[in-house]
Amino acid sequence: MTSQLTGWCVALPLMLLAIATQAAAHNVTEGDAGYIQEIWGFT
């Protein structure tokens, strides 16, 4: 039971982060995405 709870405590925030990232990137043009990646340091 404890290992299942631990698994959910790890998996749930990761799933929410993935969903939020996709939502934030919705309708961003390729040029804007490149600029955003440059100013935030993502490659």
Helices and strands as residue ranges (DSSP letters): H 2-24, H 30-40
